[in-house]
Amino acid sequence: MDNGEVGLYTLDEALETLGFGRFQVFVLTYAGLGWFAEAMEIMILSFIGQTVKSEWQLSTKHESMLSSIVFAGMLVGAYLWGIVSDNYGRRKGFLTITMVTSGAGLLSAFAPNYLSLVILRGLVGFGLGGSSVFLSWFLEFVPPSSRGMWMVVFSTFWTIGSIFEAALAWGPNQGSCSTIIRHITNNPNIHFPLGGQSSSAYKWRKTKLDGPSTTFVEIIMPRLNWRWVLGFSSVPSFALLFLYGVAPESPRYLCLKGRTDDALQILQKIASVNRTKLPPGNLVSGRSGDKVEESGPSEDRTPLLPSLNQKLPGLFLSAALVDRIGRKKSMTFLFVLAFIFLLPLLTHQSAVVTTCLLFGARMNAMGTFTVASIYAPELYPTSVRTTGAGVASAVGRIGGMVCPLVAVGLVNSCHQTAAIALFLAAIVVSVIVIQLFPYDTKGRELSDTTD
C-alpha cells in the first residue's frame, strides 16, 4: 500500500508536488552566492601571486605556497564543516563558514608581511572548504525529477564568480580587453591551464607584452593594487552574512532530527511562495514504508578568458547528459572526451591546435566536475550528507595542493609531455573508479538514514 492510500506523503513527494518555484529560486541564489564567493577567492590566486612575489621579493616556492595553503585549508575545512552542518544544522554550518571566510578574506587585504598573508589565506581556504554545505542545502529543496538540471544551473555560479573576479581585476586597466587578448594570443610563450578547479588552472608563466619588465598581472592591476582586490573579493561573503536571517533550514534535516512540525512549516511557506498546494494527508519524516513520526498540518540556497569560457560549454554539455544517461555514464563519457583531447598533446602541436585541444579538454573536465558535484551528495543519506560530500571534496583538494608543485613545475621546466601524461593517467584511474560505484542516482529519491 502506498503512502497516498493511507493519507501520508514523504518529503520528496511534497517537493515534487510543490515544484521548482520562486522559493527555490531564492535558495538557489543564496547557495549560489556561496559558490560565487568561493570562485572569487580562488580565482584571485591568478592575480595576486606574481604581484606579491614582486613586491615582497619572494621565491617561486613561496609564491606557490600562497596557492597550496588555500587548498590545504580547504582540505581540513571540507571535512570539519560537513560534521558541523550534519550535527547542528545547515544554517549554523554556513553561518560559521561565511564568518570565517569573510573575516579572513578582509583581513588578508591588510596583511603586513608574507607569513601573516599565508596564515590568513589558509583560514580563507578553511572557510571555503564548506562549499559542499551550500551544495547539499540547495539539493535538499529540489524536486527529484529535475534535480540534475538544477544542480548544473547551480554550478554556473562558480563560473560567473570566476568571470566577475577577472572583470574586477581587469577593471582599472586603461587598455582595451581586445588589446590584451591580441598581445597574449600572438605570444607563443603563453601556456594555457589544464584540469578542473585546481590551482594549476591559475598559474601563469611570466609573459612579456609591452616591455621587458611588464607582466600580464601588472597590466590588469595598475591602479588598485592586490590589497584592494583582496578586499573587494570578500564582499560576496559579507553579503551572505547580511542575508543569513532569511535563509531557511533544510526541511530534510529537520525531518531527520524529528522536527517534523518545523519541516512542515517550511513546506507550507514553499507552497505559499510558489502558489501551489501540499499533497493531501500528513507528512512523514522518512522514505516510503518507513515507520516514522508523522504530523498533521500546523497552524503556526586568451589564457584567462578561454579558461573561463571553457566552463560554460562544459556546463551545458553536462546539463544535456546528466538526467538523460545518468551520472556514472555522463562522467565516464566526459572523461573519455577529455582524454581524447589531451592525447595529441603528447607530441608537439601548433599553437592553434594546442589551444583548441586544451579548450576541449578543459570543457569536458569541467563537465565531469559538475556531474561529480551532483552525484556525491546524492549518494549519502541526510544524516551524513554534508560530511560525506565534504570528505569527497577534501580528497579533491589534495590535487589542488599537489598540482602547483608537480604539474606546473613540469611545465615550467619544459617537461610538457610528462605533465600531459600525468593528467592522462589520472583520467584513466578516475574512469576505472567510476565503474566501481555501486549505483546511479538518476531519478532516485534522497535517502535520510543509513538504515
Secondary structure, 3 states (H helix, E strand, C coil): CCHHHHCEECHHHHHHHHCCCHHHHHHHHHHHHHHHHHHHHHHCHHHHHHHHHHHHCCCHHHHHHHHHHHHHHHHHHHHHHHHHHHHHCHHHHHHHHHHHHHHHHHHHCCCCCHHHHHHHHHHHHHHHCCHHHHHHHHHCCCCHHHHHHHHHHHHHHHHHHHHHHHHHHHCCCCCCHHHHHHHHHCCCCCCCCCCCCCHHHHCCCCCCCCCCCCCHHHHHCCCCCHHHHHHHHCHHHHHHHHCHHHCCCCHHHHHHCCCHHHHHHHHHHHHHHHCCCCCCCEEECCCCCCCCCEECCCCCCCCHHHHHHCHHHHHHHHHHHHCCCCHHHHHHHHHHHHHHHHHHHHCCCCHHHHHHHHHHHHHHHHHHHHHHHHHHHHHCCHHHHHHHHHHHHHHHHHHHHHCCCCHHHHHHCCCHHHHHHHHHHHHHHHHHHHHCCCCCCCCCCCCCCCC
